Amino acid sequence: MGTSTLSRFQRGALAQLVNEGNKSYQVMADALGVAKATISYELDRVKPYDPELAQQDADRKRRNC
């Protein structure tokens, strides 16, 4: 499993997993079908994690590529 980009739906699911608490990055990655590094990067994107702000940041970065 390599790193990947999360979809809007996956970001919402990640926010729910974060709100449930006490889940390791690996558990969250397995639940979303992505690499643990993707979870780490995503949660570093916006603190505290907000899936809408993370999506806006991802969209902005994608436009600037």
Buried (B, 14 or more C-beta within 10 A) or exposed (E): EEEEEBEEEBBBBBBEBBEEEEBEBEEBBBBBEBBBBBBBBBBEBBEEBBBEBBBEBBEEEEEEE
